[in-house]
Amino acid sequence: MRIQSRGRGEEGRTRLTVVPENVDDLWHLSYVLEPGDDVEGDTSRRIQRDDDQMRDTGGEREHIHVTLEVEDVEFARFANRLRVSGVIVGCSREDQLGHHHTLNVEEHDELTIAKHFKPDQMERIEEAEAAAENPEVAIATVEEGEAHVHTVAQYGTEEYASLTRPTGKGEYARPRSELFAELGEALSHLDADAVILAGPGFTKQDALDHLQENFPDIAAKTTTVDTSGVGDRGVHEVLKRGALEDVQTETRIAREAELIDELTEEMATGAKATYGPEAVAEAAEFGAVETLLVLDDRLREERQGRGEWDVDADEVITSVERQGGDVVVFSGEFEPGQRLKNLGGIAALLRYRLE
């Protein structure tokens, strides 16, 4: 996510202009936008002709700039777009005010949001922005005598290091271990959440063996992919095969799975854990919540007044954050989120056991 500008709008609202740089950013926005927010962007709309002398063609599409008062938000996963529907409250054509319209937001579309951001919503935006600067995934491609490291940002890939060490026979040949050591050092400096190690033949496996022996922390988060080339060509093959999306998804799931497993273990021993809206709200009131686990789908329903909880979700979140606790919003699309759903959509790891 790229944040273009921040400011203040009417009624003390925060006015934020953002550019979603990948599908993940669109997904994040679907959980930030709510009914009553104002969203502004460029779009096209079918405009009816007012000329009685011309045959009605159903209207012609024109490019216009609109501000919508949001009524509904839908993340169209398979179309890779975010649909924001509502009433036009501002427009470059005054005759369109008051009409309903849908903004189809895609990657790299600029969007201005005016709303009272809740702390976790702004945190979600800022985490998406940070992800563009701090690579979650590094792609290392290696073959005999040559290795490359690319970082994966939300706008694409960028070469971080290019290493060459002639190996094999000859006057200038060097041990392969030197190349693998430099590769390990480069990956250590990047400190990515996950590494994809790719390349042709068996060299990548030899490189992985070296990492396992000398850089075990890097090796533990490395997966291998067969490609016919290295460098930009190898990276293109990795992206084409969908390996990047698989690793990014696995990284997100792994973090959520670790938390839900810890919660399950604590619940089994009757120790420092609780679940369900009322029990979690009580724990938050006592300042006992160390980590709050809440399901994104359920949180959105509660905020929109369509939920079933007898407690205010935002009050619970605010209470936890005020007392130094962490808040982790789970995705309902993955297995850890489904496990949390079975516990009522909200749970907590506690600082101490509540009687």
GITA-V861406 format. One record per helix or strand of 3 or more residues. SS is the DSSP state (H for helix, E for strand). FROM is the first residue (numbers start at 1). TO is the last residue. If there is no record, write none. Layout:
ss | from | to
SS | FROM | TO
SS | FROM | TO
This chain:
ss | from | to
E | 2 | 8
H | 10 | 12
E | 14 | 19
H | 23 | 30
E | 38 | 47
E | 60 | 76
H | 77 | 79
E | 81 | 91
H | 94 | 96
E | 100 | 105
E | 110 | 115
H | 119 | 133
E | 137 | 143
E | 146 | 153
E | 156 | 164
H | 176 | 190
E | 194 | 199
H | 203 | 214
H | 216 | 220
E | 222 | 226
H | 231 | 240
H | 243 | 268
E | 273 | 275
H | 277 | 285
E | 289 | 295
H | 296 | 303
H | 313 | 322
E | 326 | 330
H | 335 | 341
E | 346 | 350
